[in-house]
Amino acid sequence: MRRNILGVATIFLMGMSIVGTSWKAVEHSHSKQNSSLKIARDSIYSHYISDIYHAAQLDSTGLSETVFEKALTGFYNLKYSGLVQEKSILTIADFDQESCKKRLYIIDLANNKLLVNTWVAHGQNSGGDKPAYFSNTPNSNQSSLGFYITGEIYAGKHGRSLKLDGMDLGFNDKARERAIVMHGANYVSQGTIDQLGRLGRSQGCPAVASQLSDEIIKIIAGRTVLFINGSNQNYNSQFLNETLAASMVSNQQEVFTAKMN
């Protein structure tokens, strides 16, 4: 009897060992499959970024691919969140560059085309030619980093202007309270650069040339994304989730391929 019990117990333990090994093998297989899928998506995303960057000829404008990648990642995260409408327009103000350079980029992502490349001013307390200080505080007269969604068009003291909603908590979410908007300004011009060696500065708004402001506002109005970059700051954002962005691009590519077939 005892031998029978021991025999049954041995068989049971062997069976459990086999099942346990099978589970581990399945788990390992799923983990490996997920890892391979992530690598594939990251690879698709990297190529996608590079393709747009070169197709839009951004490599010859002074905008680094790293900054473009950050901006594009935020665009897809905001789109996934339902905060971006159908208009595939991405605007980048690269405050890693000096104000005398044309550091504003408006990109049509649907057609991989750079629509506008021009000057943009930063806040008067953010620095001289190149901004070094950023703030979300009212009356600081400094620029604020991060992602914005374009709001309503209105007529203000600078003429036709565009309200902006800051999306990054603690970095630019007080944009409405601070009246941070896109507007035209006479101090954004080659004449000002010739006179001062830099652009004039705003009270924190991303101001553009007066003669271009109507055109720029028309293009970027309608809940599109504006990204103000400054990589030397302790900036972080929930919208810089590359895994989510890569997944969206991968899904788009799969849908496109299915339609073509």
C-alpha positions in Angstrom: 0.0 0.0 0.0 2.8 2.3 1.0 4.6 1.6 -2.2 1.5 2.4 -4.2 1.1 5.7 -2.5 4.8 6.6 -3.1 4.4 5.6 -6.7 1.3 7.8 -7.2 3.1 10.7 -5.4 6.1 10.3 -7.7 4.0 10.3 -10.8 2.0 13.3 -9.6 5.2 15.3 -8.9 6.7 14.4 -12.3 3.4 15.5 -13.9 3.5 18.8 -12.0 7.1 19.3 -13.0 6.3 18.8 -16.7 3.3 21.2 -16.5 5.4 23.8 -14.7 8.1 23.5 -17.3 5.5 23.8 -20.0 4.1 27.0 -18.4 7.6 28.5 -18.2 8.2 27.6 -21.8 5.0 29.3 -22.9 5.7 32.4 -20.7 9.2 32.6 -22.2 7.8 32.2 -25.7 5.3 35.0 -25.1 8.0 37.2 -23.5 10.3 36.6 -26.5 7.5 37.3 -28.9 6.6 40.6 -27.2 10.2 41.6 -27.1 10.6 40.9 -30.9 7.4 42.8 -31.6 8.7 45.8 -29.6 12.0 45.8 -31.5 10.2 45.6 -34.8 7.9 48.5 -33.9 10.9 50.6 -32.7 12.7 49.9 -36.0 9.7 50.9 -38.0 9.3 54.1 -35.9 13.0 55.0 -36.3 12.8 54.6 -40.1 9.6 56.5 -40.2 11.1 59.5 -38.3 14.2 59.5 -40.5 12.1 59.2 -43.7 10.0 62.3 -42.8 13.0 64.2 -41.5 14.9 63.8 -44.9 11.8 64.0 -47.1 10.9 67.4 -45.6 14.5 68.4 -46.0 14.8 69.3 -42.3 18.4 68.1 -42.3 19.4 71.3 -44.2 17.5 73.8 -42.0 19.3 73.5 -38.6 16.7 71.4 -36.9 18.3 68.2 -35.4 16.7 64.9 -35.9 16.7 64.4 -32.1 14.5 67.4 -31.6 12.2 66.4 -34.4 11.8 62.9 -32.9 10.7 64.5 -29.6 8.2 66.7 -31.3 6.8 63.9 -33.4 6.6 61.5 -30.5 4.5 64.1 -28.6 2.3 64.6 -31.7 1.4 61.0 -31.8 0.8 60.8 -28.0 -1.5 63.8 -28.2 -3.3 62.3 -31.2 -3.8 59.1 -29.3 -5.2 61.1 -26.4 -7.8 62.6 -28.7 -6.4 66.1 -28.3 -5.4 66.6 -31.9 -8.0 66.9 -34.7 -7.6 65.7 -38.3 -5.1 68.4 -39.3 -1.6 66.7 -39.4 0.4 69.9 -38.8 3.4 69.9 -36.4 5.0 73.2 -35.4 8.4 73.3 -33.6 10.1 76.3 -32.0 13.6 75.1 -31.3 15.0 77.3 -28.5 18.3 75.4 -28.5 19.1 77.7 -31.4 19.8 81.4 -31.3 17.0 83.9 -32.1 18.9 85.2 -35.2 18.4 81.8 -36.8 15.1 80.7 -38.4 14.2 78.2 -35.7 10.4 77.9 -36.2 9.3 75.0 -38.3 5.8 74.2 -39.5 5.6 70.7 -41.0 2.8 69.0 -43.0 3.1 65.4 -41.8 0.5 64.1 -44.2 2.7 65.2 -47.2 6.2 65.2 -45.5 6.6 68.8 -46.4 8.1 71.8 -44.6 5.6 74.6 -45.1 7.2 77.5 -43.1 10.7 78.0 -41.7 11.1 81.4 -40.1 12.1 83.4 -37.0 10.4 83.2 -33.7 11.0 85.3 -30.6 11.4 84.1 -27.0 10.6 85.8 -23.7 12.7 88.8 -22.6 13.7 87.2 -19.3 14.6 83.9 -20.9 17.9 85.3 -22.2 19.5 87.4 -24.9 20.1 85.8 -28.3 19.7 82.2 -27.0 17.2 81.5 -24.2 18.5 79.8 -21.1 15.7 80.3 -18.6 12.1 79.1 -18.8 9.1 79.5 -16.5 5.5 78.7 -16.1 5.0 81.5 -13.6 2.7 84.5 -14.4 4.5 87.8 -15.0 7.8 86.0 -15.4 8.2 87.2 -19.0 9.9 84.0 -19.8 9.1 81.3 -22.4 7.6 78.0 -21.3 8.8 74.7 -22.7 6.7 71.8 -23.9 3.7 70.8 -25.9 0.8 73.1 -26.8 -2.5 72.7 -28.6 -3.6 75.7 -30.7 -6.8 77.3 -29.6 -9.0 80.2 -30.8 -8.1 83.0 -33.2 -8.9 86.4 -31.8 -8.1 90.1 -32.5 -5.8 91.5 -29.8 -3.3 94.3 -29.2 -1.0 92.7 -31.7 -3.7 92.1 -34.3 -4.8 88.7 -35.3 -3.5 86.3 -32.7 -3.9 82.6 -31.7 -4.5 81.3 -28.2 -2.4 78.4 -26.9 -3.2 75.7 -24.4 -0.2 74.2 -22.5 -0.4 70.5 -22.1 2.5 69.9 -19.8 1.7 70.2 -16.1 4.1 72.4 -14.2 5.9 73.5 -17.4 3.4 75.4 -19.6 -0.1 74.6 -18.2 -0.6 78.3 -17.2 -0.4 79.5 -20.7 -4.0 80.7 -20.7 -3.5 82.5 -17.4 -0.3 84.1 -18.7 -1.9 85.0 -22.0 0.8 83.1 -23.9 -0.3 83.3 -27.6 1.1 83.3 -31.1 1.1 86.8 -32.5 2.9 89.0 -34.9 5.6 91.5 -33.8 7.6 94.2 -35.6 10.7 93.2 -33.6 10.8 89.8 -35.3 12.7 90.9 -38.5 16.0 91.0 -40.2 16.2 94.8 -39.4 16.1 94.1 -35.7 18.8 91.4 -36.1 21.0 93.9 -38.0 20.5 96.5 -35.3 20.7 94.4 -32.2 22.5 91.2 -33.3 19.4 89.3 -32.3 15.6 89.4 -32.5 13.5 91.5 -30.1 11.9 89.6 -27.3 8.3 89.1 -26.1 6.7 88.7 -22.7 6.9 85.0 -23.1 4.9 84.5 -26.3 6.3 82.7 -29.4 6.0 85.9 -31.5 6.6 85.8 -35.3 7.1 88.4 -38.0 4.1 90.6 -38.5 4.0 90.0 -42.3 3.8 86.3 -41.7 1.6 86.0 -38.7 -1.7 85.8 -40.6 -0.4 83.0 -42.8 1.1 81.1 -39.9 -2.0 81.4 -37.8 -4.2 80.2 -40.6 -2.0 77.1 -41.1 -1.6 76.0 -37.5 -5.1 76.9 -36.1 -7.5 74.1 -35.5 -6.1 72.2 -32.6 -2.7 71.4 -34.0 0.5 70.7 -32.0 3.2 73.3 -31.1 6.4 72.0 -29.4 8.7 74.5 -27.8 12.1 72.8 -27.3 14.9 73.5 -24.9 17.0 70.4 -24.2 19.2 71.9 -21.5 16.3 72.1 -19.0 14.9 69.5 -16.6 11.9 69.1 -18.9 9.9 65.9 -18.9 6.5 65.1 -20.4 3.9 62.3 -20.3 3.7 62.8 -24.1 7.2 61.6 -24.8 6.1 57.9 -24.6 8.0 56.5 -27.6 6.5 53.0 -27.2 3.0 54.4 -27.7 4.1 56.5 -30.7 5.9 53.6 -32.2 2.8 51.4 -31.8 0.6 54.0 -33.5 3.0 54.3 -36.5 3.3 50.5 -36.7 -0.5 50.2 -36.8 -0.8 52.9 -39.4 1.8 51.1 -41.6 -0.1 47.8 -41.2 -3.4 49.4 -42.2 -1.8 51.1 -45.2 -0.2 47.8 -46.3 -3.6 46.0 -46.0 -5.3 48.6 -48.1 -2.6 48.4 -50.8 -3.1 44.6 -50.9 
